[in-house]
């Protein structure tokens, strides 16, 4: 007799996160929803990750380890590997440096089970630092990007995929962290999975593809703990301008296929332009990478000048801001001032840099 497939496949794509693995794996083992299989995927980590994964899986019949001999070069290749191995109806990509509330799966499974048209269900995320200290929920970012429209995340919502793409995904990735989401596996496979050639925003584009065929649900309870630290894929990707080519490609795709209203589309391009100008002072301009980075950023500059000519003024402005911020850091005033500004102008200032 064949074993009945589990309802949920939990995939843990890991690379070099040995420091966080035990806490992550414990948070999976402690889920109140237990009809799961767990796939532990290691992408040829140079640290003790594989040893930790193997030891944790020992004695757990529904846990298995699937290491790569060579690094795949893309977290999204690991997503696709998990989807190919998965036997569940739903797929949870539990990133290896994050932590889950014990109720996360139970709540999100209930959402997807209630409506076969849902392809994504996700919960509120709390950002945490390297030590696990809570920083703030992602509501801060929703308010910063969407203003008064961010009220939808305070009470939870359901929305059809087309509207979610055109109104909200256009301006920002509404699902901030895959660890806080549950996907319908059949829909994930139907859209061809994630594109492994994308360096950072492959998750965002994957959600768009899923929403072209399904709806989305959000629950406002904090059930996911999204860890921010210096060794995330985001930190590495921000060393060059390549990520902003991806962001432009996302907006271009939505413009071509979903026809958002003109004013909202212009706002989306302005957002990407502003993010890019801010990034110029954080990119890696060392000699070995300088030529390639100049080429990428020059192409971006020309595109942004056509889309949003005032971008030229943002570049020196961001430079002045960086100088001011550095001065405040040296004086020990940066974080106190940021908290004060956030309290006074929550839509314009984050409570803490992330």
N, C-alpha and C positions, 0 to 999 in steps of 0.2 A: 504494500500500500504506500502510495506516494504521500509525503507530508504536504499538508495544505500550505499554500504560499502565505507569507505574512501580509498583513494589510499595509505596513509601512516598511520601506527600505531606508535605513539610516546610513548615509555615506559620510565618512570623515576623511576628506582629502587633506593630507598633511605634507608639509615641507618645512623641516628645520624648526619645529615648534615643541621640541622635547620639554621645554620649561613649562608649557601650559597643558601638556597632554593629559596628565593624570586628572586634573580638575575637570577638563573637558569630558573625558571618558566616564568619570564618576557621574557627571550631570546627565549623561545618556543612560547609564545603568540605573539611575534613580528615577527615570520617567515613570509616571503613574500609568501611562499607556504602554503595554508590554507586548502587543502583537507585532513584533518587529524582527527584522534581521539587521545586523550591523556590519557594514563593509568598511574595513580600515585600510585606507589607500595611502601608501607612503611613496613619495616621488623622489626616491634616491637621496634621502636626507643624509648629510654628513655627520649629524649629531647622534644621540642615543634614541632617536624616535622609534626606529624599527624594533629595538629591544623592548621598549615600553609598550608598544602596540601588541607585540607578540605575547608578552607576559600577561597583559590585561585580557587578551582574548582567550588565553588558556583556561579550560574548564567552562567556557560559555559556548554551548553548542551552536547558537545562532550568530556568533561573532566569528568573522574570518578576516585574515590579513592578506592584502594583495599589493605587494611592493613592486615598484619599477626598478629594473636594473640600471636604467639611465634616466636622468631627469627629463620630463616631457617638455619643459620650457613654458608650460601654460597651465594655470589652475583649471581652465575650462576643458582641457583635455582630460583631466581627472573627473570632472563632472560627467563627461560623456562615457568614460570607462565605468563609472558607477551606474549610469543608466543602462549600459549594456549588460552588467552583471545582475541588476536588480530584479527581484521577483515580486515586489510589492505593488500595490495599487497606487501608493503615494510615495514620493521621494523627498527626504529631508537631507539637504546638503549642510551638514553640521561642521562648519569650519573649525579647524583644529585648535585655534587660539581663543575661541569664544566659550561661553558657558550658558546653560539653559536652566530655566526654572523647571521643577519637576512636572508641572502641569502643561508645558508647552505643547507636546504632542497630543495630549488628550483634548485640549481646547481646539487646536487646528484641525485635527481629524474630524471632530464634531462639525466644524464649519464645512469642510469639503464633503462629508457624508450627507449633509443636509441639502445639497444642491449639485446635481451632476454637471451643471453648466460652469461651475467654478473650476478654474485651473490653478489659481494661486490663493492661498490664505496666509496672512502674515500677522504678526503681533508687534506691539510696541517694543522698541529696543532701548535699553539703558547702556550708555557708553561707560566703559570702565577703563582704568589705566593698567599698567603692567602688573601692579600689585593687587588688582581686583577692586580698587576703590571706585565707588560710583561717582561719575562726573555729572551727567545730566541725561535726560531722555532725548530721543531724536525729535521730540516735539519742538525743541529749540530750533532745529534746522528747518522743520516744516514751516514754522512761523516766519523764519528769516526769508525763505524762498517764496512762500505763498501768501503771506500777510493774513488778512481776515479769512481767506479760504481755508486756512489751516485748522479751522474749527472742526472740520470733518474727522481729523485724527483724534480729537478729544473724546468723541462719542462712538467711534467706530463707524464703518460703512460697508456697503456692497455696491459695486458699480459694474456696468458692462465694459468689456475690454476696449471697445472703440473709443468711448468717451474718456476712459482712463488714460489712454495713449494721447489723445488729442488735447485734453485739458491739463493733465498733470505730468505724465511721463515726458512730455515735451520740455518741461521746465526743469525737471530733476528726476532722479531715480527714486520713486516713492518707496521702494523696498530697499532700505539702506544696507541690509546685511542678509545674505542668503541663510544664515543660521536661524533667523527669525521667521522663515517662511517654509511652507509645505506646498509641494507641487503635485499635480496629477500626472503620473508618470506617462500615461498613454499620450497626453497632449505634448509633453516634453519630447517624446520620441517622434510624434507627428511633425513637429517643426524642425526636426533634424538635430536636436540638442543645441549645445552652445558652440559658438565659432571659436576654435582654439587659436586662431591667428590674432584675436584681440588680446591686448596686454592687460587692460584694466576694466574696461566697460563692457566686456562680454556678458556679464550678468544683466546689465541694463538692456542690451539688445535682445537677450534671451527672453526677458520678461515681456518686451514689446511683442516678440513673436508669439509667445504664449497668449497674450491678451488679444491678439488678432483672431484667436480661435476660442477664447473663453473669457469668463468674468473673474473678478477679484473681490476678496473680502479682507477686511482689516478688523482686528479686535484690539481695543485700547489698553488691555492689561499688559504690564511689563513682564514679558515671559522670556526675553532674550537679553543676554549681556554681551555686548559687542566691544571687544577689547581693542584699544588704541595703543600702539607701541611703535618704536622706530623701525621695526623689521617687517612691517606689513607690505603686501604687494603694492598698496597705494603709495607708500613712501618711496619705494624703488621706482615706480612708474613716473612719479613726479620729477625725476631727475632729468627728463627730457621733455620736449614739446609733443612727442608722439601721442600722448593721451588726449591732447586737444584736437588732433586730427580725428580721433575716434569720436569725440563729442560732437564735432561738426558733422561727421558722417551720420550720427544718430539724428540730429536735428534735420539734416537734409533728407534722411529716409522718411521721417514722420511728415515732413512738408510734402514730399512727393506722393506718399501712399495714403495719408490720412487728412490732408487738407485742413489744417487748423486755421482759425481766423487770423487775419493778417497781423493785427496788433500783438496777439499772443506769440506768434512766430517771431516777430521782431524782438520781443522781450526775451525769447529763448536765445537768439543769437547774441543779444547784448550780454546775457548771463555768461555765455561761453567766452566771449571776448574779455569780460572782466576777470573771470577765473584765470584766463591765459596771462593777462598782464600781471596779475598777482604772482603767478608761477615763475615768471622770468627771473625773479630774484631768489628763487629757491632751486633752480635747475643746476645741473652739474656742468660747469663751464671749464673744467680742467682740460689741459692741452690735448689729451688723447681723444676727447669726445667733442671738442669745441667745433670743429669744422662741420661734422654731421649735424650738431645741434643748431648751428647758425643756419644751415640749409633748411632744416625743418621749420624753424621759427620765422625765417624770412618768408617762406611760403604761407605760413599762418598769418603773418603781418599783412601781406597783400590781400589775402582773403578777408580778413577782418576790416581792412580799410574800405573794401567794397561793400561790406555788410553794415559796418558801423564806424564811419569815419572818425568819430570822436575818440576812438580807441587810442589814437596817437597821444592824446592828452592824459590817458590813464597811465601810460608807461612812466613818465617822470613823477606823476602823482604817487604811484605805488612805490617808487624809489624813495621819495620823501617820507612816506609812511613807514617804510622799512627802517630808515635812519632814526625816526622818532621812536619806533618800537624798540630798536636796539638800545637807544639811550635810556629808555624806561626800564629795560631789563637790567642794565648795569646799575641803575639806581634802586632796583628792587621794587619798582612801582608798577610794573606792567600788569600783573595779575590783579592787584587791588583796583587799579583803574578800570580794567576790563570788567570786573564784577560790578562796579559802580555804574558804568555805562550800560551794561546789560539790564540792570534794574531800571534805569531811566528810559532806555530805548531798546526794549527786548527784540524788536523786529530788525534792528540794525547792528547789534553787537552780540557775539556769542559770549557765554559766561566763561569759557575757557577755550584756548586754542586746541584744535583736533586735527 
